[in-house]
């Protein structure tokens, strides 16, 4: 058998040829848009944006650089004034009457009290409630300040003592510790007093309380003089404030940042002519008598007769410049300079000066004084009813006779009008009707109408001190003029100033004017001794054992400032000692005494004695030891 042959592969029959399939029609080719315009548009937009950034950058960094830097500095840097230390006011021995001590202005940053900053809705209210009792301010007012919008600086209270700031600081510390503990527990951890700050300042104090307050005045809440010498000498006392600028963050100073400081220039010290001890005695004496007499007010002036320096100027009632809020506004001025009043018989010395200087009479000239005198439309009388007096001119002054003074002044002219003109000229020379020269704020020049304007009544009343007005300083100056040999020395309150460099600059020399001759002044001094030394004089209560005293009493009808009509009296006494070598002048006046006596010799004479005696001892002025002339008071016989 033949081997099997391998099976053959079956070859499939050739496929039946099919007609070629129809190719579909080719799809229409899409033409894409050009990308270049889009790129150009995008590029243009980017260019404009970049250009805007570049322009803005140039504006910020070049054109407006200084403006933006200023805005940044305004937010970052704080600038505060550095208050200048106010100069002291001292008495003539350098004892402080007004000085300044360290204090703090309490300030705040309102942005640190907002709900957003503290996470406490009423942070300002809480802070105000804590601060109000410490700084003595109204709680509602503090709340309003702490909510001040658009500022990072408000002043809550000025010139607080270091003790007040220490209380605030301690309270801030306690609240800060509580805030830290609260924050650790997940609370807001806010200290409502964190935004309370301080600035160094000074506080004006008056170590002697109400002593010389009328002279010194006071300093107001803004640190400027509000009255008295504090006001009139504010420029010299205040100095020049400095300035400090420093970086801050969160209301606190950044210690590592730069600080720009312009130091403050302290004010000058002012040395007064006042003697503190004499001022104290004058103030005590007048205060006691005003209280005892139930009077409206009173004043005492003590002056160096030869230099015009005012050693004391006391007012009662007074006020304490340390506590202006509690002061009586009616007592806050300087009544000794600001009150205009009719002086009464203390002004007769000017009438006598005119009569003696014009040579129409001497101390021995006889003057027959009737009980009543008809002149013009009035019938004049003296303080006491009396039979006809036979007085010398010296006796007219010693017994303070109104009628005798009218008769003496009539000798100055052939007519009343001529006599009036002569008297008026002397009144002006003595300084009546014009400021004393102290330059004190609010001082009255008094009232002295020209002689041709005097009414029929004034023609005679001016001669004995009614119908004209003056202040206490002017009245004292009249007697100092006589004591100084007839030369008026302009009164002074300031001896000089001491600048920050320690150099003392004396005050300008006061103006001097001769009013009457030395002979007339000496004669007047001897006549004034009769007022105090003669048994018939009205001023015997002013006598000082061992000293020769010259003085004059005054009891004037008083014009009530409220009604403008005469009501009550002005009691006064003026004089100097030692009479033969004068050194000290003292003037006292009490307005409207309503209890006890209202006569000047009775209630002001003792004050004169008390104050003069103290001043003579304080200044170690010895008595002269010479005997007084004892000029005659009367002639012939008196009924």
Rosetta blueprint (number, residue, H / E / L):
1 X L
2 X L
3 X L
4 X L
5 X L
6 X L
7 X L
8 X L
9 X L
10 X L
11 X L
12 X L
13 X L
14 X L
15 X L
16 X L
17 X L
18 X L
19 X L
20 X L
21 X L
22 X L
23 X L
24 X L
25 X L
26 X L
27 X L
28 X L
29 X L
30 X L
31 X L
32 X L
33 X L
34 X L
35 X L
36 X H
37 X H
38 X H
39 X H
40 X H
41 X H
42 X H
43 X H
44 X H
45 X H
46 X H
47 X H
48 X H
49 X H
50 X H
51 X H
52 X H
53 X H
54 X H
55 X H
56 X H
57 X H
58 X H
59 X H
60 X H
61 X H
62 X H
63 X H
64 X L
65 X H
66 X H
67 X H
68 X H
69 X H
70 X H
71 X H
72 X H
73 X H
74 X H
75 X H
76 X H
77 X E
78 X E
79 X E
80 X E
81 X E
82 X E
83 X L
84 X L
85 X L
86 X L
87 X L
88 X L
89 X E
90 X E
91 X L
92 X L
93 X L
94 X L
95 X L
96 X E
97 X E
98 X E
99 X E
100 X E
101 X E
102 X E
103 X E
104 X E
105 X E
106 X E
107 X E
108 X E
109 X L
110 X H
111 X H
112 X H
113 X H
114 X L
115 X H
116 X H
117 X H
118 X H
119 X L
120 X L
121 X L
122 X L
123 X H
124 X H
125 X H
126 X H
127 X H
128 X H
129 X H
130 X H
131 X H
132 X H
133 X H
134 X H
135 X H
136 X L
137 X L
138 X L
139 X H
140 X H
141 X H
142 X H
143 X H
144 X H
145 X H
146 X H
147 X L
148 X L
149 X L
150 X L
151 X L
152 X L
153 X L
154 X E
155 X E
156 X E
157 X E
158 X E
159 X E
160 X E
161 X L
162 X H
163 X H
164 X H
165 X H
166 X H
167 X H
168 X H
169 X H
170 X H
171 X H
172 X H
173 X H
174 X H
175 X H
176 X H
177 X H
178 X H
179 X H
180 X H
181 X H
182 X H
183 X H
184 X H
185 X L
186 X L
187 X L
188 X L
189 X L
190 X L
191 X L
192 X L
193 X L
194 X L
195 X L
196 X E
197 X E
198 X E
199 X E
200 X E
201 X E
202 X E
203 X E
204 X E
205 X E
206 X L
207 X L
208 X L
209 X L
210 X L
211 X L
212 X L
213 X H
214 X H
215 X H
216 X H
217 X L
218 X E
219 X E
220 X L
221 X L
222 X L
223 X L
224 X L
225 X E
226 X E
227 X E
228 X H
229 X H
230 X H
231 X H
232 X H
233 X L
234 X H
235 X H
236 X H
237 X H
238 X H
239 X L
240 X E
241 X L
242 X E
243 X E
244 X E
245 X E
246 X E
247 X E
248 X E
249 X E
250 X L
251 X L
252 X E
253 X E
254 X L
255 X L
256 X L
257 X L
258 X L
259 X E
260 X E
261 X E
262 X E
263 X L
264 X L
265 X E
266 X L
267 X L
268 X L
269 X E
270 X E
271 X E
272 X E
273 X L
274 X L
275 X L
276 X H
277 X H
278 X H
279 X H
280 X H
281 X H
282 X H
283 X H
284 X H
285 X H
286 X H
287 X H
288 X H
289 X H
290 X H
291 X H
292 X H
293 X H
294 X L
295 X L
296 X L
297 X E
298 X E
299 X E
300 X E
301 X E
302 X E
303 X E
304 X E
305 X L
306 X L
307 X L
308 X L
309 X E
310 X E
311 X E
312 X E
313 X E
314 X E
315 X E
316 X E
317 X L
318 X L
319 X L
320 X L
321 X L
322 X L
323 X L
324 X H
325 X H
326 X H
327 X L
328 X L
329 X H
330 X H
331 X H
332 X L
333 X L
334 X L
335 X H
336 X H
337 X H
338 X H
339 X L
340 X L
341 X E
342 X L
343 X L
344 X H
345 X H
346 X H
347 X H
348 X H
349 X H
350 X H
351 X H
352 X H
353 X H
354 X H
355 X H
356 X H
357 X H
358 X L
359 X L
360 X L
361 X L
362 X L
363 X L
364 X L
365 X L
366 X E
367 X E
368 X E
369 X E
370 X L
371 X L
372 X E
373 X E
374 X E
375 X E
376 X L
377 X L
378 X E
379 X E
380 X E
381 X E
382 X L
383 X L
384 X L
385 X L
386 X L
387 X L
388 X L
389 X E
390 X E
391 X E
392 X E
393 X H
394 X H
395 X H
396 X H
397 X H
398 X H
399 X L
400 X L
401 X L
402 X H
403 X H
404 X H
405 X H
406 X H
407 X H
408 X H
409 X H
410 X H
411 X H
412 X H
413 X L
414 X L
415 X L
416 X H
417 X H
418 X H
419 X H
420 X H
421 X H
422 X H
423 X H
424 X H
425 X H
426 X H
427 X H
428 X H
429 X H
430 X L
431 X L
432 X L
433 X L
434 X L
435 X L
436 X L
437 X L
438 X L
439 X L
440 X L
441 X L
442 X L
443 X L
444 X L
445 X L
446 X L
447 X E
448 X L
449 X L
450 X L
451 X H
452 X H
453 X H
454 X L
455 X L
456 X L
457 X L
458 X H
459 X H
460 X H
461 X H
462 X H
463 X H
464 X H
465 X L
466 X L
467 X L
468 X L
469 X E
470 X E
471 X L
472 X H
473 X H
474 X H
475 X H
476 X H
477 X H
478 X H
479 X H
480 X H
481 X H
482 X H
483 X H
484 X L
485 X L
486 X L
487 X E
488 X E
489 X E
490 X L
491 X L
492 X E
493 X L
494 X E
495 X E
496 X E
497 X E
498 X E
499 X L
500 X L
501 X L
502 X L
503 X L
504 X E
505 X E
506 X E
507 X L
508 X L
509 X L
510 X L
511 X L
512 X E
513 X E
514 X E
515 X L
516 X L
517 X L
518 X H
519 X H
520 X H
521 X H
522 X H
523 X H
524 X H
525 X H
526 X H
527 X H
528 X H
529 X H
530 X H
531 X H
532 X H
533 X H
534 X L
535 X L
536 X L
537 X L
538 X L
539 X L
540 X H
541 X H
542 X H
543 X L
544 X L
545 X L
546 X L
547 X L
548 X L
549 X E
550 X E
551 X E
552 X E
553 X E
554 X E
555 X E
556 X E
557 X E
558 X E
559 X E
560 X L
561 X L
562 X L
563 X L
564 X L
565 X L
566 X E
567 X E
568 X E
569 X E
570 X E
571 X E
572 X E
573 X E
574 X E
575 X E
576 X E
577 X E
578 X L
579 X L
580 X L
581 X L
582 X L
583 X L
584 X E
585 X E
586 X E
587 X E
588 X E
589 X E
590 X E
591 X E
592 X L
593 X L
594 X L
595 X L
596 X L
597 X L
598 X L
599 X L
600 X H
601 X H
602 X H
603 X H
604 X L
605 X H
606 X H
607 X H
608 X H
609 X H
610 X H
611 X H
612 X H
613 X H
614 X H
615 X H
616 X H
617 X H
618 X H
619 X L
620 X L
621 X L
622 X L
623 X L
624 X L
625 X L
626 X L
627 X L
628 X L
629 X L
630 X L
631 X L
632 X L
633 X L
634 X E
635 X L
636 X L
637 X L
638 X L
639 X L
